[in-house]
Amino acid sequence: MKNEVHMVSALQGDFAVFGEQKFRHQQRSIFEITCLIAVPVWLCWIFFDYYFAPAQWMVFLPTRIAGSALSLILYVLSKKYTGYRAVYNVLLLLFTIFAVAFYVNYVDQQALPTYYLGFCLIAIIAGMVLIYSPVELIVIAVSIFISVLIFGLIINKHSVYVHFEKGGFLMTSVFLFSSLGGIIRVRNLQKMIRQDFQLNGLNHSLMEKNVQMENSLAEREILLREIHHRVKNNLHIISSMLNLQVEHASSKTPAEVIRASQDRIISMALLHEKLYQSENFKSIDIKSYIESVANHLHGSYIQHTPGIILRCDLDTKDFTIDTLVPLGLIVNELVTNSLKYGRSQTQESVIEINGKINNEGYEVSICDNGPGFEHGNAMAKQSLGLKLVRGLANQINAHLSHFNTNGSRFNLLIPSKAVLN
């Protein structure tokens, strides 16, 4: 729950920063255009004053020039000091407001409507054209009324009634509606910014998923190439085993030769089946694989030699395919040997397969309670099956040992480096 709250807070924080940046970016673009337009507008007002208020023309001239110069200065500053554009925006409009508030309290009555129209134009620009936050709009609204009131008290040329009659009421109405329109516009802009933020988030998520898919496809392509390579190697192994089987087949019937080869091939096929069923296509659980090989052999031989019990008790651990191919063939040879020759004459016949994890690696033991090997250790036997077992054990650097007490017992210690964590 705490993690979810933290994630939501982080998302809201990111949106606040994103929204502020987008809002100020929109404000900056409009501000720069406004500054460039304000310079000639201030200069044009010089001729406007000369026509509508010739008596005050020289009084207003310094303010008009100052407004033009201020617009140009703020434009240059906004380019150099980008972090204060919102301040420049408000300063430009406040200076304009104070200037017009001074004019409407200084000109004659017949010129008041014209100058209040100027205030209406400023109100429309502030509310409907420029981009201000609601707080900034409130500051501008208060500034208009306070500035008009202050200059009215100082100059004291026209009464409040005259101001309202000559355009003050119109200016107030226009500014209220333009402010309302500006607030609605800002709200819509914020909605657009939020949608833009969500769209950016979706785009980012899609990009991440595309990268993951590309990585997954690349990995699967590598794994597919690896599997093809393993299949080719396994076919070579099968070919080599068939050649060895032919060399040692003088004392066996063709059916026995084919069946022995078939069991070895099936043990390798089971490995690929487990590999296909695994999640990462790189490793397989030794417990599941050895049990599958042993159960297949037990089910195959039990039809001809019933009464042998198979017991498996192995720890779960993942192994690489390079280790499991030889290991599966070793299990195939030893379990087949126990099924053929490990039947007990005095008690219930049992074949046990155990797998335990220890400090040195993984130890697999395959034992039966049959008569065992004659004349001592099986490691000296020259049969094809035991030659394969010894050669495959050396291939994975495993230590193979045999005990001939109360039946036959083979121990195979697989080093830790062959085990995947």
Secondary structure as GFF3:
##gff-version 3
##sequence-region A 1 421
A	DSSP	alpha_helix	2	52	.	.	.	ID=ss1
A	DSSP	three_ten_helix	54	56	.	.	.	ID=ss2
A	DSSP	alpha_helix	57	80	.	.	.	ID=ss3
A	DSSP	three_ten_helix	82	84	.	.	.	ID=ss4
A	DSSP	alpha_helix	85	104	.	.	.	ID=ss5
A	DSSP	three_ten_helix	109	111	.	.	.	ID=ss6
A	DSSP	alpha_helix	112	124	.	.	.	ID=ss7
A	DSSP	pi_helix	125	129	.	.	.	ID=ss8
A	DSSP	alpha_helix	134	155	.	.	.	ID=ss9
A	DSSP	alpha_helix	160	163	.	.	.	ID=ss10
A	DSSP	pi_helix	164	168	.	.	.	ID=ss11
A	DSSP	alpha_helix	169	247	.	.	.	ID=ss12
A	DSSP	alpha_helix	254	277	.	.	.	ID=ss13
A	DSSP	beta_strand	283	285	.	.	.	ID=ss14
A	DSSP	alpha_helix	286	301	.	.	.	ID=ss15
A	DSSP	beta_strand	308	314	.	.	.	ID=ss16
A	DSSP	beta_strand	318	320	.	.	.	ID=ss17
A	DSSP	alpha_helix	321	341	.	.	.	ID=ss18
A	DSSP	beta_strand	349	358	.	.	.	ID=ss19
A	DSSP	beta_strand	361	368	.	.	.	ID=ss20
A	DSSP	three_ten_helix	378	380	.	.	.	ID=ss21
A	DSSP	alpha_helix	384	395	.	.	.	ID=ss22
A	DSSP	beta_strand	399	403	.	.	.	ID=ss23
A	DSSP	beta_strand	409	415	.	.	.	ID=ss24
A	DSSP	three_ten_helix	416	418	.	.	.	ID=ss25
A	DSSP	beta_strand	419	420	.	.	.	ID=ss26
###
